[in-house]
C-alpha cells in the first residue's frame, strides 16, 4: 500500500495520521463483527426497521411493526448503511461494554505502534442506550479515526481478523542484494475470529 497526504493549510501536517476525522459508518465494520460473534446474527439474519435508512431517531429503535416497517437482513443493512438496524443492534443486542471491547480490539482508545506519532482513535461510550445506538451505527461525530487506522481496520477483515502493526518501510533492496532489509510482520490484535472476518468480508463485497 501507499500513504500520501497534503494539508493545504499546514504543509507540515499529514492528514493520513490525523485523528480528527469522524469514523462515521466505517464503525459499522466493528458493529457487524460484534453482532456476528456476540449477538448470534448471521449475514442473512432478518432484521426489521422503521423509517428512513439514514436517520436515527429514538422511535426507530423501538420494536414496532406497522405499515412503515421494512424487512431487511444484516448483509443488506451493511451494504446500504442502514442506521436504524445498526442502532438497534448496538442498543438492544450488544450494549455499551461490548461495543467498547470490540472497538478496542479494532484499535480504538489504544496506541498503535508506528514510526510517526499516531494519535489514538477515540471512542466514548456512556450509560445511555441511545448513545450506544449512535456509536454502533456511526451516527455521531465523537467517534474519531485516522485514515491510516481506517485502512488497518479494513485490512484486518481481509487478514482473517488479524490486525497488523503499520510500517512505512516494508523492505530495502540494493543492486546486489534484493533483500537487503525485510521488515518482519508484527501482529497487533486478533480483532475478530477468522470465521466472523470471512462473513464481514463477504458483506463488504
C-alpha positions in Angstrom: 0.0 0.0 0.0 0.9 3.7 -0.1 0.4 6.6 2.3 0.3 10.1 0.9 -1.5 13.2 2.0 -1.4 17.0 1.8 -2.8 19.7 4.1 -3.3 23.0 2.3 -3.4 25.0 5.5 -0.5 23.3 7.2 2.1 21.8 4.9 3.9 20.2 7.8 0.8 18.2 8.8 0.0 14.7 7.5 -3.8 14.1 7.2 -3.2 10.4 6.9 -2.3 10.2 10.6 -4.6 12.9 11.9 -7.1 11.5 14.3 -9.8 14.2 13.9 -12.0 12.6 11.3 -15.4 11.1 12.3 -15.3 7.4 11.9 -19.0 7.5 10.8 -20.2 4.4 9.0 -16.7 2.8 9.0 -17.6 1.8 12.5 -20.3 -0.4 11.2 -17.5 -2.9 10.4 -16.8 -3.2 14.1 -20.5 -3.5 15.0 -21.1 -6.1 12.3 -18.2 -8.2 13.6 -19.5 -8.0 17.2 -23.0 -8.8 16.0 -21.8 -12.0 14.3 -19.8 -13.1 17.3 -21.9 -11.9 20.3 -25.5 -11.5 19.1 -25.9 -14.7 17.2 -26.6 -13.0 13.9 -25.6 -14.2 10.5 -25.3 -12.3 7.3 -28.7 -13.4 6.2 -30.5 -12.8 9.5 -33.7 -11.0 9.1 -34.0 -7.6 10.8 -36.9 -5.1 10.7 -36.7 -1.3 11.0 -39.0 1.6 10.6 -38.5 4.9 8.9 -35.7 6.1 6.6 -32.4 4.2 6.3 -30.0 7.1 7.0 -31.7 8.7 10.0 -31.6 7.6 13.7 -34.4 8.6 15.9 -35.2 7.1 19.2 -38.6 6.0 17.8 -36.7 3.9 15.2 -35.1 1.8 17.9 -38.4 0.5 19.2 -39.6 -2.9 18.1 -42.7 -1.5 16.4 -44.4 -3.2 13.5 -46.7 -1.2 11.2 -47.1 -0.3 7.6 -43.9 1.7 7.7 -41.8 -1.3 8.8 -39.2 -2.6 6.4 -37.8 -6.1 6.4 -34.1 -6.5 5.6 -31.0 -8.6 6.5 -27.8 -7.8 8.3 -25.9 -8.1 5.0 -28.3 -5.7 3.2 -28.2 -3.3 6.1 -24.4 -3.3 5.9 -24.4 -2.7 2.2 -26.9 0.1 2.4 -25.6 1.5 5.7 -28.9 1.3 7.4 -28.6 3.3 10.6 -31.7 2.1 12.5 -30.7 -1.5 12.1 -27.2 -0.9 13.4 -28.6 1.3 16.1 -30.9 -1.5 17.3 -28.0 -4.0 17.2 -25.9 -1.6 19.4 -28.6 -0.6 21.9 -30.6 -3.9 22.2 -28.2 -6.7 21.3 -24.7 -5.6 22.2 -24.7 -2.8 24.8 -22.0 -0.3 25.7 -19.5 -2.7 27.2 -19.4 -5.0 24.2 -19.1 -2.1 21.8 -16.3 -0.7 23.8 -14.5 -4.0 23.9 -14.7 -4.6 20.2 -13.7 -1.1 19.4 -10.5 -1.6 21.4 -9.9 -4.9 19.6 -10.1 -2.9 16.4 -7.5 -0.4 17.7 -9.7 2.4 19.2 -8.7 4.0 22.6 -5.2 2.5 22.5 -1.8 3.3 21.0 -0.9 1.8 17.7 2.9 1.5 17.2 4.1 3.4 14.2 7.3 5.2 13.0 5.5 8.5 13.4 3.4 9.5 16.4 -0.1 8.3 15.7 -2.8 9.8 17.8 -5.3 7.3 19.3 -8.6 6.9 17.5 -11.2 7.8 20.1 -14.5 6.3 21.1 -16.6 7.3 24.1 -19.4 5.0 25.5 -21.9 6.4 28.0 -24.6 4.6 30.0 -27.3 5.7 27.6 -28.7 3.0 25.2 -29.5 5.7 22.6 -25.8 6.7 22.7 -24.9 3.0 22.1 -27.1 3.1 19.0 -25.3 6.3 17.8 -21.9 4.6 18.3 -22.9 1.3 16.7 -24.2 3.0 13.6 -21.5 5.7 13.4 -24.2 8.3 13.7 -22.1 10.8 15.7 -19.1 13.0 15.4 -17.4 11.9 18.7 -16.0 8.6 17.4 -12.9 9.7 15.5 -10.3 7.8 13.4 -7.3 8.5 11.3 -7.2 7.4 7.7 -4.3 5.1 8.5 -6.3 3.4 11.2 -9.2 3.1 8.8 -7.0 1.2 6.4 -5.8 -1.1 9.1 -9.3 -1.8 10.2 -10.4 -2.8 6.7 -7.2 -4.8 6.2 -7.8 -6.8 9.4 -11.1 -8.1 8.0 -9.2 -9.2 4.9 -6.5 -10.7 7.0 -8.8 -13.3 8.8 -9.5 -10.8 11.6 -5.8 -10.2 12.5 -4.8 -6.5 12.7 -1.2 -5.8 11.9 1.0 -3.0 13.0 1.6 -0.5 10.2 5.1 0.3 8.9 6.4 2.9 6.4 9.3 0.7 5.1 8.5 -2.9 4.2 11.9 -3.7 2.7 15.1 -2.3 1.1 16.8 -3.7 -1.9 20.2 -2.9 -3.4 21.7 -3.7 -6.8 23.5 -6.8 -5.5 21.0 -7.7 -2.7 17.3 -7.8 -3.5 16.5 -8.5 0.2 18.9 -6.1 2.0 16.2 -5.5 4.6 12.8 -7.1 5.2 10.6 -6.0 8.0 9.1 -8.8 10.0 5.3 -8.8 10.1 4.1 -7.6 13.6 0.6 -8.6 14.7 -1.3 -6.0 16.8 -4.6 -7.7 17.7 -6.9 -10.6 16.7 -9.9 -8.3 16.2 -12.3 -11.0 15.0 -12.3 -14.7 14.6 -11.4 -15.9 11.1 -15.0 -17.1 10.6 -16.5 -13.7 11.6 -14.0 -11.9 9.5 -14.9 -14.0 6.5 -18.6 -13.1 6.9 -17.8 -9.4 7.3 -15.6 -9.6 4.2 -18.4 -11.0 2.2 -20.7 -8.2 3.4 -18.1 -5.6 2.4 -18.1 -7.0 -1.1 
